[in-house]
Amino acid sequence: YATVDHSSSDLFDAAADEAIKKLDAFKPQEISNTLWSYATVDHSSSDLFDAAADEAIKKLDAFKPQEISNTLWSYATVDHS
């Protein structure tokens, strides 16, 4: 969606709800990629970003530098702190 400059709010909202339920199974790259996707289309889900922050903190030692960078960029881009 980001490369064609199109996004579906309904899809992103539904995906956020589902991702929140499964975040404990996400690897660091999956957390980072998910947040990056939302930030790239400028679609913020406060619930997702809050839940992802909690999960990322638990797994921060497993994050690679690029995953940390992309995750922080995502939060900054959607102005979520």
N, C-alpha and C positions, 0 to 999 in steps of 0.2 A: 504494500500500500504506500509506503513512504516514497518509493522511487517513481510512482505514477501520480503522486500528489493527491491521493484519495484515501480516505479512511471512513470507516463505518463506526459511528459512536456506539450503536447497539452491539456490534461485534466486540469492540474493545471493552465495553462494560461487562458483557457476558464472560469474556475471557478473563477479565480481572477477578470476577466472582469465583470462577473455577480455579484460577491460579492460587488465590488466597487459600483455598481448601487444600492445595497440594504443595505449598511452599516448603514444607518440611522435607519433601523429597527432592527439591530442586538443588542442583549442584551450583557452585558459584557462577559458572558461566551462564547457566540458565537463568539465574536471578538477574545477572547483568544484562543479558540479551533481552529479557522481558522488559525491564525498565527502559532500556535503550529504545526498544520499539515504541513504547508509549511516548517517550520524549521526542522521538523523531517526527511523530505525527502531531505533536503538541496536544496529546490527550492525557490529562492527568486523572488518576484515580487515587484519591487520598487514602482510601482503605487499602488499596494494593500497595502504594508506596509506604504506608505505615507498617503493614505486615511484612513487606520485603525488608524494611530496615531492621525490624526485630530479628528476622531470619539471617540477614547478612551479618549482623553483629555476632550471632552465634557461630558463624562459619568464617569469620573474617580471616582467620589464620590460613584458610585454604584458598583464599582469593589470590589470583595472580595479579601482578601490577596493572595489566591492561584491564582486568575485570574491575579492580578498584577504581581506576580512572573512568571507565565507562559508566559505572554505577554512580559515581559522584557527579559526572557530567549530566546524567539523566535527572538527578535531583535538582541540580542547578538550572537546567533547561526548563523544567516545569515549575520552577520556583517553589519547590517543596523542601522544607527543612525540618 
